[in-house]
Amino acid sequence: MDRAFTPPAGFVPLIGLHTGITTEEIRLEPADQVAATVGAFVTAVRAGSAPRTDTLRQAVLPDAVRRRSA
């Protein structure tokens, strides 16, 4: 997959699915990752629900990397 992380909002992702000797190209719909993240946060706050476990791990990871590299 090309540009899997932080693509521009209108970017059309293209996945190359390689199976043996053939390659299938799959085009996905553009998705604004930042808007989706903010929207999920707003929805969770309004519902009063806790963030998903993987969301918490993603928030902690950069800090852990920073501390180990210092």
N, C-alpha and C positions, 0 to 999 in steps of 0.2 A: 504494500500500500504506500502510495506517495503522500507525503505531508500528513502523517497521522496525528501529529501534535501541533496545536494552535494554528490550524490553517486559517486563512482569511474567511470571513463570514460567507462569501459567495463561492468559495472553492468547491468544485465538484470532484470528490475523491474517486480515484480509479484503483480498483483492486485487480491484481493479476493473479489468477488462480491457476497454478501450474500442477497438472496431473499427468505424470508420465511424459509424453512427447507433445501434448497439447497445452495451450494456454487460453484460458477464458478471461476476458476483460469484463469486469462488473463495475458499472458507474453508479455511485450512490448520490442521493440528493444532497445538496449543500446544507450544512447545519452550522449555525453560529454557536460555537462551544461556550463562549463567554456568556451570551444571552441565556443559553440553556442552564448554565451553572447558576447564574444569578436568579433565574426563574425558579429553579429547584430550591434554592435557599429561601426565597421569599415564600414559596408554598409551604416549606417546613416550618418557618417562623409563624406564619399565619395559622397553621394547623397545630402548633405547639408540640410538634413531634421532634424526637431526637434525630440528629444526622445519622446517616447510614454508617456502619462500621468502616467500610472501605473509604468513605469520605474523610473520616477522622484520621485514618492511617496516612492518607495522601497529604493531609495538613501537617502531620507530625514529621514525615519523612524529610522535607528540606531542612528543617531545623536539626535533625539528627545528623544529616550529612554535613551541615555547616559546623556543628560541634566537633565531629571527628576529624575534619580537615584543618581545624585550628591548631 
